[in-house]
Amino acid sequence: MDKMALIKELRERTAAGMSDCKKALEASNWDVEEAISFLKKNGKIKAASKANRVSADGLLVEAGDNNRAVLVELNCETDFVAHGDEFVALANTVAKTIVANYELVKENGAEAALTLKAEGSDESLADLISSYSAKCGEKIELRRFALIDAGTGQSVSTFVHINGKIGAILLTNGVNAEAARNVAMHLSAMNPEYIFTDDIPSYVLERFASEFKEPAGFENKPEKIQETIRKGFVDKKISEVTLLSQRLIMDESKTVEQYLKDNKLSLIKAIRFGLGEGIEKKETDFAAEVAEQMNKSM
């Protein structure tokens, strides 16, 4: 047994001090995983050292079925970790655990999710995430999730792109899994600003109307014709920013709303996630970082 190698491994995985690592390993019969648990229980893992770091990479994952499903965003710091087998497995475990405990999460709110016992593990999701964070050395964070349960005559559909960076979940009246998934795919790809026309604030509609430019000879047209032209302009602007009014990317002869109707569906709710959206990523000057580390070591 190379005790120094085990101490080094534990330090790299936890950022704990050398003496703390040695004590933890001695108390755990030199079992690294047990030592990590020991350090956690005794507050020696320096999770705080990662608190101010930005985790804007990661994966979107889906879990569930047409009766109940979840869309999850789990963040890390780098694309390298995000596409590692362990991180992918962790993200899927998080999603499966949340959807399997729908009633508890619904009753107690989003914070309850981290206290759930992870699927296939004796640890909570929070502990599982903390353990992997210690192992990979990056800040791992369950940023958000959208959990939807279908009622009678309703259906839940999800879509996550193969790159794990965009995804959507929606609830419809009616059941047609393929058609609903196509709309979720459209929502993911097109990223409209609004779902329903009623979602558009009045000030945006007023802005659309103010952007209208009268064409030549407009003033000579009857008032009703002018109103029709103005309305057509605003309707076109609305169709560009509203999901139901957009032309379906798979069949541009139809709007999304018409496509749903043709497939005996109507939209109740739709949510889109873009990985890391809204998170300000820190730009790293690697040359400066290396220089800083060299200066510290001198």
C-alpha positions as protocol buffer text, in pm:
chain_id: "A"
residue {
  index: 1
  type: MET
  ca { x: 0 y: 0 z: 0 }
}
residue {
  index: 2
  type: ASP
  ca { x: 146 y: 336 z: -106 }
}
residue {
  index: 3
  type: LYS
  ca { x: 14 y: 561 z: 169 }
}
residue {
  index: 4
  type: MET
  ca { x: 165 y: 878 z: 22 }
}
residue {
  index: 5
  type: ALA
  ca { x: -6 y: 807 z: -310 }
}
residue {
  index: 6
  type: LEU
  ca { x: -339 y: 770 z: -130 }
}
residue {
  index: 7
  type: ILE
  ca { x: -285 y: 1097 z: 58 }
}
residue {
  index: 8
  type: LYS
  ca { x: -200 y: 1270 z: -269 }
}
residue {
  index: 9
  type: GLU
  ca { x: -511 y: 1130 z: -439 }
}
residue {
  index: 10
  type: LEU
  ca { x: -732 y: 1239 z: -150 }
}
residue {
  index: 11
  type: ARG
  ca { x: -583 y: 1589 z: -152 }
}
residue {
  index: 12
  type: GLU
  ca { x: -641 y: 1623 z: -526 }
}
residue {
  index: 13
  type: ARG
  ca { x: -1002 y: 1508 z: -495 }
}
residue {
  index: 14
  type: THR
  ca { x: -1096 y: 1714 z: -189 }
}
residue {
  index: 15
  type: ALA
  ca { x: -853 y: 2010 z: -164 }
}
residue {
  index: 16
  type: ALA
  ca { x: -825 y: 1926 z: 206 }
}
residue {
  index: 17
  type: GLY
  ca { x: -497 y: 1977 z: 394 }
}
residue {
  index: 18
  type: MET
  ca { x: -234 y: 1704 z: 404 }
}
residue {
  index: 19
  type: SER
  ca { x: -272 y: 1640 z: 777 }
}
residue {
  index: 20
  type: ASP
  ca { x: -651 y: 1624 z: 744 }
}
residue {
  index: 21
  type: CYS
  ca { x: -617 y: 1375 z: 458 }
}
residue {
  index: 22
  type: LYS
  ca { x: -378 y: 1161 z: 660 }
}
residue {
  index: 23
  type: LYS
  ca { x: -610 y: 1158 z: 962 }
}
residue {
  index: 24
  type: ALA
  ca { x: -912 y: 1077 z: 742 }
}
residue {
  index: 25
  type: LEU
  ca { x: -734 y: 785 z: 575 }
}
residue {
  index: 26
  type: GLU
  ca { x: -609 y: 650 z: 906 }
}
residue {
  index: 27
  type: ALA
  ca { x: -964 y: 668 z: 1045 }
}
residue {
  index: 28
  type: SER
  ca { x: -1098 y: 495 z: 733 }
}
residue {
  index: 29
  type: ASN
  ca { x: -848 y: 210 z: 711 }
}
residue {
  index: 30
  type: TRP
  ca { x: -688 y: 383 z: 411 }
}
residue {
  index: 31
  type: ASP
  ca { x: -1005 y: 362 z: 199 }
}
residue {
  index: 32
  type: VAL
  ca { x: -1021 y: 679 z: -12 }
}
residue {
  index: 33
  type: GLU
  ca { x: -1400 y: 678 z: -58 }
}
residue {
  index: 34
  type: GLU
  ca { x: -1453 y: 629 z: 315 }
}
residue {
  index: 35
  type: ALA
  ca { x: -1200 y: 903 z: 382 }
}
residue {
  index: 36
  type: ILE
  ca { x: -1396 y: 1144 z: 162 }
}
residue {
  index: 37
  type: SER
  ca { x: -1707 y: 1069 z: 370 }
}
residue {
  index: 38
  type: PHE
  ca { x: -1504 y: 1127 z: 686 }
}
residue {
  index: 39
  type: LEU
  ca { x: -1384 y: 1464 z: 561 }
}
residue {
  index: 40
  type: LYS
  ca { x: -1736 y: 1563 z: 462 }
}
residue {
  index: 41
  type: LYS
  ca { x: -1875 y: 1477 z: 803 }
}
residue {
  index: 42
  type: ASN
  ca { x: -1600 y: 1677 z: 968 }
}
residue {
  index: 43
  type: GLY
  ca { x: -1631 y: 1978 z: 738 }
}
residue {
  index: 44
  type: LYS
  ca { x: -1281 y: 1949 z: 597 }
}
residue {
  index: 45
  type: ILE
  ca { x: -1365 y: 1947 z: 226 }
}
residue {
  index: 46
  type: LYS
  ca { x: -1312 y: 2293 z: 93 }
}
residue {
  index: 47
  type: ALA
  ca { x: -1634 y: 2327 z: -101 }
}
residue {
  index: 48
  type: ALA
  ca { x: -1621 y: 2697 z: -28 }
}
residue {
  index: 49
  type: SER
  ca { x: -1312 y: 2727 z: -246 }
}
residue {
  index: 50
  type: LYS
  ca { x: -1536 y: 2655 z: -546 }
}
residue {
  index: 51
  type: ALA
  ca { x: -1825 y: 2877 z: -437 }
}
residue {
  index: 52
  type: ASN
  ca { x: -1721 y: 3180 z: -641 }
}
residue {
  index: 53
  type: ARG
  ca { x: -1628 y: 2984 z: -951 }
}
residue {
  index: 54
  type: VAL
  ca { x: -1857 y: 2990 z: -1253 }
}
residue {
  index: 55
  type: SER
  ca { x: -2012 y: 2664 z: -1368 }
}
residue {
  index: 56
  type: ALA
  ca { x: -2175 y: 2751 z: -1699 }
}
residue {
  index: 57
  type: ASP
  ca { x: -2100 y: 2431 z: -1889 }
}
residue {
  index: 58
  type: GLY
  ca { x: -2267 y: 2096 z: -1829 }
}
residue {
  index: 59
  type: LEU
  ca { x: -2561 y: 1906 z: -1972 }
}
residue {
  index: 60
  type: LEU
  ca { x: -2935 y: 1913 z: -2016 }
}
residue {
  index: 61
  type: VAL
  ca { x: -3099 y: 1575 z: -1963 }
}
residue {
  index: 62
  type: GLU
  ca { x: -3454 y: 1442 z: -1971 }
}
residue {
  index: 63
  type: ALA
  ca { x: -3624 y: 1164 z: -1778 }
}
residue {
  index: 64
  type: GLY
  ca { x: -3972 y: 1023 z: -1742 }
}
residue {
  index: 65
  type: ASP
  ca { x: -4249 y: 942 z: -1986 }
}
residue {
  index: 66
  type: ASN
  ca { x: -4558 y: 1098 z: -2145 }
}
residue {
  index: 67
  type: ASN
  ca { x: -4739 y: 1101 z: -1810 }
}
residue {
  index: 68
  type: ARG
  ca { x: -4465 y: 1270 z: -1608 }
}
residue {
  index: 69
  type: ALA
  ca { x: -4126 y: 1404 z: -1710 }
}
residue {
  index: 70
  type: VAL
  ca { x: -3847 y: 1638 z: -1611 }
}
residue {
  index: 71
  type: LEU
  ca { x: -3591 y: 1852 z: -1792 }
}
residue {
  index: 72
  type: VAL
  ca { x: -3276 y: 1909 z: -1585 }
}
residue {
  index: 73
  type: GLU
  ca { x: -2975 y: 2139 z: -1619 }
}
residue {
  index: 74
  type: LEU
  ca { x: -2668 y: 2018 z: -1431 }
}
residue {
  index: 75
  type: ASN
  ca { x: -2369 y: 2250 z: -1454 }
}
residue {
  index: 76
  type: CYS
  ca { x: -1995 y: 2206 z: -1433 }
}
residue {
  index: 77
  type: GLU
  ca { x: -1705 y: 2430 z: -1535 }
}
residue {
  index: 78
  type: THR
  ca { x: -1569 y: 2267 z: -1852 }
}
residue {
  index: 79
  type: ASP
  ca { x: -1689 y: 2082 z: -2157 }
}
residue {
  index: 80
  type: PHE
  ca { x: -1429 y: 1813 z: -2084 }
}
residue {
  index: 81
  type: VAL
  ca { x: -1600 y: 1715 z: -1757 }
}
residue {
  index: 82
  type: ALA
  ca { x: -1950 y: 1764 z: -1905 }
}
residue {
  index: 83
  type: HIS
  ca { x: -1900 y: 1487 z: -2161 }
}
residue {
  index: 84
  type: GLY
  ca { x: -1725 y: 1243 z: -1930 }
}
residue {
  index: 85
  type: ASP
  ca { x: -1911 y: 921 z: -1858 }
}
residue {
  index: 86
  type: GLU
  ca { x: -1935 y: 991 z: -1485 }
}
residue {
  index: 87
  type: PHE
  ca { x: -2087 y: 1336 z: -1526 }
}
residue {
  index: 88
  type: VAL
  ca { x: -2337 y: 1207 z: -1783 }
}
residue {
  index: 89
  type: ALA
  ca { x: -2434 y: 928 z: -1542 }
}
residue {
  index: 90
  type: LEU
  ca { x: -2467 y: 1178 z: -1257 }
}
residue {
  index: 91
  type: ALA
  ca { x: -2692 y: 1406 z: -1461 }
}
residue {
  index: 92
  type: ASN
  ca { x: -2916 y: 1115 z: -1557 }
}
residue {
  index: 93
  type: THR
  ca { x: -2931 y: 998 z: -1195 }
}
residue {
  index: 94
  type: VAL
  ca { x: -3039 y: 1346 z: -1088 }
}
residue {
  index: 95
  type: ALA
  ca { x: -3316 y: 1355 z: -1349 }
}
residue {
  index: 96
  type: LYS
  ca { x: -3442 y: 1003 z: -1272 }
}
residue {
  index: 97
  type: THR
  ca { x: -3442 y: 1074 z: -898 }
}
residue {
  index: 98
  type: ILE
  ca { x: -3642 y: 1394 z: -934 }
}
residue {
  index: 99
  type: VAL
  ca { x: -3907 y: 1244 z: -1160 }
}
residue {
  index: 100
  type: ALA
  ca { x: -3937 y: 937 z: -935 }
}
residue {
  index: 101
  type: ASN
  ca { x: -4008 y: 1162 z: -637 }
}
residue {
  index: 102
  type: TYR
  ca { x: -4254 y: 1396 z: -803 }
}
residue {
  index: 103
  type: GLU
  ca { x: -4497 y: 1422 z: -511 }
}
residue {
  index: 104
  type: LEU
  ca { x: -4224 y: 1508 z: -260 }
}
residue {
  index: 105
  type: VAL
  ca { x: -4067 y: 1770 z: -485 }
}
residue {
  index: 106
  type: LYS
  ca { x: -4408 y: 1916 z: -572 }
}
residue {
  index: 107
  type: GLU
  ca { x: -4504 y: 1943 z: -204 }
}
residue {
  index: 108
  type: ASN
  ca { x: -4174 y: 2073 z: -67 }
}
residue {
  index: 109
  type: GLY
  ca { x: -4034 y: 2276 z: -354 }
}
residue {
  index: 110
  type: ALA
  ca { x: -3717 y: 2268 z: -559 }
}
residue {
  index: 111
  type: GLU
  ca { x: -3482 y: 2274 z: -259 }
}
residue {
  index: 112
  type: ALA
  ca { x: -3619 y: 1937 z: -151 }
}
residue {
  index: 113
  type: ALA
  ca { x: -3472 y: 1778 z: -464 }
}
residue {
  index: 114
  type: LEU
  ca { x: -3117 y: 1787 z: -328 }
}
residue {
  index: 115
  type: THR
  ca { x: -3222 y: 1603 z: -12 }
}
residue {
  index: 116
  type: LEU
  ca { x: -3365 y: 1310 z: -208 }
}
residue {
  index: 117
  type: LYS
  ca { x: -3195 y: 972 z: -187 }
}
residue {
  index: 118
  type: ALA
  ca { x: -3035 y: 923 z: -528 }
}
residue {
  index: 119
  type: GLU
  ca { x: -3163 y: 643 z: -748 }
}
residue {
  index: 120
  type: GLY
  ca { x: -2941 y: 336 z: -700 }
}
residue {
  index: 121
  type: SER
  ca { x: -2744 y: 495 z: -415 }
}
residue {
  index: 122
  type: ASP
  ca { x: -2754 y: 537 z: -38 }
}
residue {
  index: 123
  type: GLU
  ca { x: -2643 y: 901 z: -73 }
}
residue {
  index: 124
  type: SER
  ca { x: -2858 y: 1208 z: -122 }
}
residue {
  index: 125
  type: LEU
  ca { x: -2834 y: 1398 z: -450 }
}
residue {
  index: 126
  type: ALA
  ca { x: -2649 y: 1674 z: -265 }
}
residue {
  index: 127
  type: ASP
  ca { x: -2389 y: 1428 z: -135 }
}
residue {
  index: 128
  type: LEU
  ca { x: -2357 y: 1257 z: -472 }
}
residue {
  index: 129
  type: ILE
  ca { x: -2296 y: 1593 z: -642 }
}
residue {
  index: 130
  type: SER
  ca { x: -2051 y: 1697 z: -369 }
}
residue {
  index: 131
  type: SER
  ca { x: -1858 y: 1371 z: -400 }
}
residue {
  index: 132
  type: TYR
  ca { x: -1819 y: 1405 z: -775 }
}
residue {
  index: 133
  type: SER
  ca { x: -1725 y: 1771 z: -737 }
}
residue {
  index: 134
  type: ALA
  ca { x: -1446 y: 1665 z: -502 }
}
residue {
  index: 135
  type: LYS
  ca { x: -1336 y: 1395 z: -745 }
}
residue {
  index: 136
  type: CYS
  ca { x: -1327 y: 1605 z: -1063 }
}
residue {
  index: 137
  type: GLY
  ca { x: -1214 y: 1927 z: -897 }
}
residue {
  index: 138
  type: GLU
  ca { x: -1489 y: 2139 z: -1055 }
}
residue {
  index: 139
  type: LYS
  ca { x: -1791 y: 2318 z: -917 }
}
residue {
  index: 140
  type: ILE
  ca { x: -2095 y: 2099 z: -990 }
}
residue {
  index: 141
  type: GLU
  ca { x: -2436 y: 2257 z: -952 }
}
residue {
  index: 142
  type: LEU
  ca { x: -2796 y: 2154 z: -1003 }
}
residue {
  index: 143
  type: ARG
  ca { x: -2903 y: 2481 z: -1156 }
}
residue {
  index: 144
  type: ARG
  ca { x: -3268 y: 2418 z: -1241 }
}
residue {
  index: 145
  type: PHE
  ca { x: -3526 y: 2172 z: -1358 }
}
residue {
  index: 146
  type: ALA
  ca { x: -3876 y: 2177 z: -1505 }
}
residue {
  index: 147
  type: LEU
  ca { x: -4102 y: 1898 z: -1376 }
}
residue {
  index: 148
  type: ILE
  ca { x: -4443 y: 1844 z: -1536 }
}
residue {
  index: 149
  type: ASP
  ca { x: -4720 y: 1598 z: -1454 }
}
residue {
  index: 150
  type: ALA
  ca { x: -4997 y: 1528 z: -1706 }
}
residue {
  index: 151
  type: GLY
  ca { x: -5363 y: 1526 z: -1612 }
}
residue {
  index: 152
  type: THR
  ca { x: -5642 y: 1325 z: -1768 }
}
residue {
  index: 153
  type: GLY
  ca { x: -5630 y: 1348 z: -2147 }
}
residue {
  index: 154
  type: GLN
  ca { x: -5296 y: 1532 z: -2135 }
}
residue {
  index: 155
  type: SER
  ca { x: -4943 y: 1437 z: -2235 }
}
residue {
  index: 156
  type: VAL
  ca { x: -4589 y: 1550 z: -2148 }
}
residue {
  index: 157
  type: SER
  ca { x: -4319 y: 1558 z: -2415 }
}
residue {
  index: 158
  type: THR
  ca { x: -3948 y: 1634 z: -2396 }
}
residue {
  index: 159
  type: PHE
  ca { x: -3661 y: 1687 z: -2634 }
}
residue {
  index: 160
  type: VAL
  ca { x: -3289 y: 1733 z: -2568 }
}
residue {
  index: 161
  type: HIS
  ca { x: -3048 y: 1786 z: -2855 }
}
residue {
  index: 162
  type: ILE
  ca { x: -2769 y: 1529 z: -2889 }
}
residue {
  index: 163
  type: ASN
  ca { x: -2516 y: 1793 z: -2777 }
}
residue {
  index: 164
  type: GLY
  ca { x: -2701 y: 1835 z: -2446 }
}
residue {
  index: 165
  type: LYS
  ca { x: -2705 y: 2214 z: -2480 }
}
residue {
  index: 166
  type: ILE
  ca { x: -3066 y: 2289 z: -2576 }
}
residue {
  index: 167
  type: GLY
  ca { x: -3390 y: 2121 z: -2478 }
}
residue {
  index: 168
  type: ALA
  ca { x: -3759 y: 2169 z: -2411 }
}
residue {
  index: 169
  type: ILE
  ca { x: -4049 y: 2018 z: -2222 }
}
residue {
  index: 170
  type: LEU
  ca { x: -4416 y: 2077 z: -2296 }
}
residue {
  index: 171
  type: LEU
  ca { x: -4763 y: 1979 z: -2181 }
}
residue {
  index: 172
  type: THR
  ca { x: -5048 y: 1931 z: -2427 }
}
residue {
  index: 173
  type: ASN
  ca { x: -5413 y: 1846 z: -2429 }
}
residue {
  index: 174
  type: GLY
  ca { x: -5438 y: 1529 z: -2634 }
}
residue {
  index: 175
  type: VAL
  ca { x: -5186 y: 1252 z: -2690 }
}
residue {
  index: 176
  type: ASN
  ca { x: -4958 y: 1229 z: -2992 }
}
residue {
  index: 177
  type: ALA
  ca { x: -4602 y: 1166 z: -2877 }
}
residue {
  index: 178
  type: GLU
  ca { x: -4434 y: 1216 z: -3214 }
}
residue {
  index: 179
  type: ALA
  ca { x: -4611 y: 1541 z: -3300 }
}
residue {
  index: 180
  type: ALA
  ca { x: -4556 y: 1688 z: -2953 }
}
residue {
  index: 181
  type: ARG
  ca { x: -4187 y: 1594 z: -2961 }
}
residue {
  index: 182
  type: ASN
  ca { x: -4155 y: 1766 z: -3300 }
}
residue {
  index: 183
  type: VAL
  ca { x: -4289 y: 2085 z: -3143 }
}
residue {
  index: 184
  type: ALA
  ca { x: -4047 y: 2048 z: -2850 }
}
residue {
  index: 185
  type: MET
  ca { x: -3769 y: 2010 z: -3107 }
}
residue {
  index: 186
  type: HIS
  ca { x: -3887 y: 2325 z: -3289 }
}
residue {
  index: 187
  type: LEU
  ca { x: -3899 y: 2519 z: -2962 }
}
residue {
  index: 188
  type: SER
  ca { x: -3545 y: 2408 z: -2874 }
}
residue {
  index: 189
  type: ALA
  ca { x: -3405 y: 2507 z: -3213 }
}
residue {
  index: 190
  type: MET
  ca { x: -3591 y: 2834 z: -3276 }
}
residue {
  index: 191
  type: ASN
  ca { x: -3595 y: 2975 z: -2923 }
}
residue {
  index: 192
  type: PRO
  ca { x: -3893 y: 3210 z: -2963 }
}
residue {
  index: 193
  type: GLU
  ca { x: -3921 y: 3493 z: -2713 }
}
residue {
  index: 194
  type: TYR
  ca { x: -4279 y: 3404 z: -2623 }
}
residue {
  index: 195
  type: ILE
  ca { x: -4497 y: 3092 z: -2624 }
}
residue {
  index: 196
  type: PHE
  ca { x: -4846 y: 3242 z: -2658 }
}
residue {
  index: 197
  type: THR
  ca { x: -4952 y: 3573 z: -2810 }
}
residue {
  index: 198
  type: ASP
  ca { x: -5100 y: 3670 z: -2473 }
}
residue {
  index: 199
  type: ASP
  ca { x: -4750 y: 3645 z: -2325 }
}
residue {
  index: 200
  type: ILE
  ca { x: -4634 y: 3947 z: -2527 }
}
residue {
  index: 201
  type: PRO
  ca { x: -4630 y: 4262 z: -2309 }
}
residue {
  index: 202
  type: SER
  ca { x: -4834 y: 4558 z: -2429 }
}
residue {
  index: 203
  type: TYR
  ca { x: -4523 y: 4773 z: -2462 }
}
residue {
  index: 204
  type: VAL
  ca { x: -4376 y: 4523 z: -2711 }
}
residue {
  index: 205
  type: LEU
  ca { x: -4695 y: 4528 z: -2919 }
}
residue {
  index: 206
  type: GLU
  ca { x: -4682 y: 4908 z: -2911 }
}
residue {
  index: 207
  type: ARG
  ca { x: -4321 y: 4897 z: -3031 }
}
residue {
  index: 208
  type: PHE
  ca { x: -4418 y: 4667 z: -3317 }
}
residue {
  index: 209
  type: ALA
  ca { x: -4691 y: 4909 z: -3421 }
}
residue {
  index: 210
  type: SER
  ca { x: -4452 y: 5207 z: -3405 }
}
residue {
  index: 211
  type: GLU
  ca { x: -4207 y: 5030 z: -3638 }
}
residue {
  index: 212
  type: PHE
  ca { x: -4458 y: 5031 z: -3923 }
}
residue {
  index: 213
  type: LYS
  ca { x: -4347 y: 5248 z: -4215 }
}
residue {
  index: 214
  type: GLU
  ca { x: -4617 y: 5371 z: -4450 }
}
residue {
  index: 215
  type: PRO
  ca { x: -4552 y: 5257 z: -4807 }
}
residue {
  index: 216
  type: ALA
  ca { x: -4594 y: 5490 z: -5103 }
}
residue {
  index: 217
  type: GLY
  ca { x: -4958 y: 5578 z: -5164 }
}
residue {
  index: 218
  type: PHE
  ca { x: -5066 y: 5446 z: -4825 }
}
residue {
  index: 219
  type: GLU
  ca { x: -5245 y: 5769 z: -4734 }
}
residue {
  index: 220
  type: ASN
  ca { x: -5469 y: 5731 z: -5039 }
}
residue {
  index: 221
  type: LYS
  ca { x: -5604 y: 5392 z: -4936 }
}
residue {
  index: 222
  type: PRO
  ca { x: -5937 y: 5357 z: -4751 }
}
residue {
  index: 223
  type: GLU
  ca { x: -5913 y: 5359 z: -4371 }
}
residue {
  index: 224
  type: LYS
  ca { x: -6016 y: 4993 z: -4341 }
}
residue {
  index: 225
  type: ILE
  ca { x: -5745 y: 4890 z: -4587 }
}
residue {
  index: 226
  type: GLN
  ca { x: -5489 y: 5092 z: -4391 }
}
residue {
  index: 227
  type: GLU
  ca { x: -5595 y: 4916 z: -4070 }
}
residue {
  index: 228
  type: THR
  ca { x: -5563 y: 4577 z: -4242 }
}
residue {
  index: 229
  type: ILE
  ca { x: -5214 y: 4658 z: -4365 }
}
residue {
  index: 230
  type: ARG
  ca { x: -5106 y: 4782 z: -4021 }
}
residue {
  index: 231
  type: LYS
  ca { x: -5248 y: 4472 z: -3855 }
}
residue {
  index: 232
  type: GLY
  ca { x: -5075 y: 4246 z: -4107 }
}
residue {
  index: 233
  type: PHE
  ca { x: -4743 y: 4411 z: -4025 }
}
residue {
  index: 234
  type: VAL
  ca { x: -4789 y: 4364 z: -3649 }
}
residue {
  index: 235
  type: ASP
  ca { x: -4912 y: 4004 z: -3697 }
}
residue {
  index: 236
  type: LYS
  ca { x: -4598 y: 3924 z: -3894 }
}
residue {
  index: 237
  type: LYS
  ca { x: -4382 y: 4063 z: -3614 }
}
residue {
  index: 238
  type: ILE
  ca { x: -4578 y: 3855 z: -3363 }
}
residue {
  index: 239
  type: SER
  ca { x: -4532 y: 3541 z: -3572 }
}
residue {
  index: 240
  type: GLU
  ca { x: -4155 y: 3588 z: -3561 }
}
residue {
  index: 241
  type: VAL
  ca { x: -4134 y: 3589 z: -3181 }
}
residue {
  index: 242
  type: THR
  ca { x: -4420 y: 3361 z: -3069 }
}
residue {
  index: 243
  type: LEU
  ca { x: -4400 y: 2983 z: -3073 }
}
residue {
  index: 244
  type: LEU
  ca { x: -4757 y: 2906 z: -3178 }
}
residue {
  index: 245
  type: SER
  ca { x: -4745 y: 3161 z: -3461 }
}
residue {
  index: 246
  type: GLN
  ca { x: -4411 y: 3048 z: -3604 }
}
residue {
  index: 247
  type: ARG
  ca { x: -4386 y: 2830 z: -3913 }
}
residue {
  index: 248
  type: LEU
  ca { x: -4291 y: 2477 z: -3811 }
}
residue {
  index: 249
  type: ILE
  ca { x: -3935 y: 2407 z: -3919 }
}
residue {
  index: 250
  type: MET
  ca { x: -4035 y: 2057 z: -4034 }
}
residue {
  index: 251
  type: ASP
  ca { x: -4332 y: 2178 z: -4238 }
}
residue {
  index: 252
  type: GLU
  ca { x: -4327 y: 2549 z: -4318 }
}
residue {
  index: 253
  type: SER
  ca { x: -4671 y: 2529 z: -4478 }
}
residue {
  index: 254
  type: LYS
  ca { x: -4817 y: 2528 z: -4125 }
}
residue {
  index: 255
  type: THR
  ca { x: -4784 y: 2729 z: -3810 }
}
residue {
  index: 256
  type: VAL
  ca { x: -4699 y: 2538 z: -3492 }
}
residue {
  index: 257
  type: GLU
  ca { x: -5054 y: 2597 z: -3370 }
}
residue {
  index: 258
  type: GLN
  ca { x: -5205 y: 2455 z: -3689 }
}
residue {
  index: 259
  type: TYR
  ca { x: -4969 y: 2157 z: -3676 }
}
residue {
  index: 260
  type: LEU
  ca { x: -5079 y: 2081 z: -3321 }
}
residue {
  index: 261
  type: LYS
  ca { x: -5445 y: 2117 z: -3418 }
}
residue {
  index: 262
  type: ASP
  ca { x: -5401 y: 1883 z: -3716 }
}
residue {
  index: 263
  type: ASN
  ca { x: -5262 y: 1625 z: -3475 }
}
residue {
  index: 264
  type: LYS
  ca { x: -5547 y: 1674 z: -3226 }
}
residue {
  index: 265
  type: LEU
  ca { x: -5329 y: 1858 z: -2976 }
}
residue {
  index: 266
  type: SER
  ca { x: -5340 y: 2196 z: -2805 }
}
residue {
  index: 267
  type: LEU
  ca { x: -5058 y: 2350 z: -2608 }
}
residue {
  index: 268
  type: ILE
  ca { x: -5093 y: 2414 z: -2235 }
}
residue {
  index: 269
  type: LYS
  ca { x: -4737 y: 2485 z: -2128 }
}
residue {
  index: 270
  type: ALA
  ca { x: -4391 y: 2492 z: -2286 }
}
residue {
  index: 271
  type: ILE
  ca { x: -4048 y: 2555 z: -2132 }
}
residue {
  index: 272
  type: ARG
  ca { x: -3715 y: 2581 z: -2310 }
}
residue {
  index: 273
  type: PHE
  ca { x: -3367 y: 2557 z: -2154 }
}
residue {
  index: 274
  type: GLY
  ca { x: -3044 y: 2671 z: -2312 }
}
residue {
  index: 275
  type: LEU
  ca { x: -2736 y: 2545 z: -2129 }
}
residue {
  index: 276
  type: GLY
  ca { x: -2575 y: 2823 z: -1928 }
}
residue {
  index: 277
  type: GLU
  ca { x: -2810 y: 3094 z: -2055 }
}
residue {
  index: 278
  type: GLY
  ca { x: -2802 y: 3397 z: -1828 }
}
residue {
  index: 279
  type: ILE
  ca { x: -2473 y: 3294 z: -1666 }
}
residue {
  index: 280
  type: GLU
  ca { x: -2187 y: 3535 z: -1721 }
}
residue {
  index: 281
  type: LYS
  ca { x: -1884 y: 3329 z: -1814 }
}
residue {
  index: 282
  type: LYS
  ca { x: -1548 y: 3441 z: -1688 }
}
residue {
  index: 283
  type: GLU
  ca { x: -1292 y: 3486 z: -1963 }
}
residue {
  index: 284
  type: THR
  ca { x: -961 y: 3343 z: -1849 }
}
residue {
  index: 285
  type: ASP
  ca { x: -626 y: 3490 z: -1955 }
}
residue {
  index: 286
  type: PHE
  ca { x: -423 y: 3169 z: -1935 }
}
residue {
  index: 287
  type: ALA
  ca { x: -89 y: 3344 z: -1994 }
}
residue {
  index: 288
  type: ALA
  ca { x: -158 y: 3580 z: -1705 }
}
residue {
  index: 289
  type: GLU
  ca { x: -274 y: 3292 z: -1486 }
}
residue {
  index: 290
  type: VAL
  ca { x: 47 y: 3096 z: -1549 }
}
residue {
  index: 291
  type: ALA
  ca { x: 258 y: 3405 z: -1482 }
}
residue {
  index: 292
  type: GLU
  ca { x: 71 y: 3464 z: -1155 }
}
residue {
  index: 293
  type: GLN
  ca { x: 130 y: 3105 z: -1043 }
}
residue {
  index: 294
  type: MET
  ca { x: 502 y: 3132 z: -1127 }
}
residue {
  index: 295
  type: ASN
  ca { x: 533 y: 3454 z: -928 }
}
residue {
  index: 296
  type: LYS
  ca { x: 368 y: 3291 z: -629 }
}
residue {
  index: 297
  type: SER
  ca { x: 612 y: 3001 z: -640 }
}
residue {
  index: 298
  type: MET
  ca { x: 920 y: 3226 z: -648 }
}
